[in-house]
Amino acid sequence: MEWYEVAFDRMYPILYSHRDLEEAAVVIDEFEDLFLDQSPILDLASGNGRYVETLRRRGLECFGLDLSHYLLRRSVDVFGHNGCLVQGDMRRLPFVDSSFGVVINMFTSFGYFSIDTDNLLVFKEVQRILRPDGVFLFDFINAKKLSIDLLEETHRVSGDFEIRERRRIETRGKYLLKNAVIDNSQTGHTETIEERLRLYTREELGIMFESVGLRVEETFGDYERNPFVDSVSERVIVVSRK
Ligand SMILES: C[S@@+](CC[C@H](N)C(=O)[O-])C[C@H]1O[C@@H](n2cnc3c(N)ncnc32)[C@H](O)[C@@H]1O
């Protein structure tokens, strides 16, 4: 099994409980002008459905695609997302060409494949399913900033769970490897989750976008929509257009 098939399952909502509906609403408040008159919207790697829910609550036609059966199930159980979710792989999107006015890919839902051409395939697929002039909102971690102030080891408590995370950067800055050990203080059960992320820089991402026919229009450095500043910004948020 690939790491992302294991990591994005039952333990994901425990490890990333702070990535919730409230945060999604704050982000969409900032970026909602991109969605005007552009539906339908696809949330690519929609996870537990927090962005699908936020956009649908604003009356927008939004669909979600994700690989994780567990997270898709939560999206249905928690938000009632019946009929607007698809289980699939982001490298092979089950939609015909030019189906969507907007695609969003939020909170580092990219760089999961060990082969660069597989990661590029995701952008190719986004370009294919966007209508001409359609918009792609892409939100990734800023690899440069991460490599400067990487927290190698952290420890926190979340409800019944004690979480120890170790992070290291490998292969000359190309990969972030994260290992989380989660202890359930109630049951005594321990689980380990591994993540392996290909750390593309803003420059590399720009080249990838342009190579598949997505024109980069703006790059922001955080969810408040401040301009991207190399080595300082937490995020690389790219708005591109087909
Ligand atoms: C970090 S989570 C972010 C989820 C969501 N975008 C959010 O902001 O809450 C990454 C998501 O990517 C999904 N994913 C991982 N590999 C995938 C693949 N090959 N195809 C589609 N989705 C995938 C995971 O199941 C998970 O829901």
PDBQT file of the ligand as one rigid body, heavy atoms in Angstrom, charges set to zero:
ROOT
HETATM    1  C1  LIG A 301      -3.986  16.825   3.442  1.00  0.00    +0.000 C 
HETATM    2  S1  LIG A 301      -5.514  16.137   2.979  1.00  0.00    +0.000 S 
HETATM    3  C2  LIG A 301      -6.423  17.592   2.553  1.00  0.00    +0.000 C 
HETATM    4  C3  LIG A 301      -7.896  17.367   2.344  1.00  0.00    +0.000 C 
HETATM    5  C4  LIG A 301      -8.681  18.613   1.963  1.00  0.00    +0.000 C 
HETATM    6  N1  LIG A 301      -8.167  19.216   0.743  1.00  0.00    +0.000 N 
HETATM    7  C5  LIG A 301      -8.706  19.631   3.077  1.00  0.00    +0.000 C 
HETATM    8  O1  LIG A 301      -8.188  20.735   2.901  1.00  0.00    +0.000 OA
HETATM    9  O2  LIG A 301      -9.242  19.299   4.135  1.00  0.00    +0.000 OA
HETATM   10  C6  LIG A 301      -5.108  15.366   1.444  1.00  0.00    +0.000 C 
HETATM   11  C7  LIG A 301      -6.218  14.597   0.771  1.00  0.00    +0.000 C 
HETATM   12  O3  LIG A 301      -5.719  14.021  -0.456  1.00  0.00    +0.000 OA
HETATM   13  C8  LIG A 301      -6.346  12.771  -0.652  1.00  0.00    +0.000 C 
HETATM   14  N2  LIG A 301      -5.560  11.943  -1.595  1.00  0.00    +0.000 N 
HETATM   15  C9  LIG A 301      -4.377  11.338  -1.333  1.00  0.00    +0.000 A 
HETATM   16  N3  LIG A 301      -3.957  10.695  -2.421  1.00  0.00    +0.000 NA
HETATM   17  C10 LIG A 301      -4.893  10.877  -3.372  1.00  0.00    +0.000 A 
HETATM   18  C11 LIG A 301      -5.005  10.452  -4.729  1.00  0.00    +0.000 A 
HETATM   19  N4  LIG A 301      -4.067   9.698  -5.290  1.00  0.00    +0.000 N 
HETATM   20  N5  LIG A 301      -6.091  10.839  -5.427  1.00  0.00    +0.000 NA
HETATM   21  C12 LIG A 301      -7.059  11.598  -4.839  1.00  0.00    +0.000 A 
HETATM   22  N6  LIG A 301      -7.004  12.035  -3.569  1.00  0.00    +0.000 NA
HETATM   23  C13 LIG A 301      -5.922  11.677  -2.840  1.00  0.00    +0.000 A 
HETATM   24  C14 LIG A 301      -6.406  12.189   0.743  1.00  0.00    +0.000 C 
HETATM   25  O4  LIG A 301      -7.293  11.107   0.849  1.00  0.00    +0.000 OA
HETATM   26  C15 LIG A 301      -6.778  13.419   1.587  1.00  0.00    +0.000 C 
HETATM   27  O5  LIG A 301      -8.156  13.532   1.732  1.00  0.00    +0.000 OA
ENDROOT
TORSDOF 0
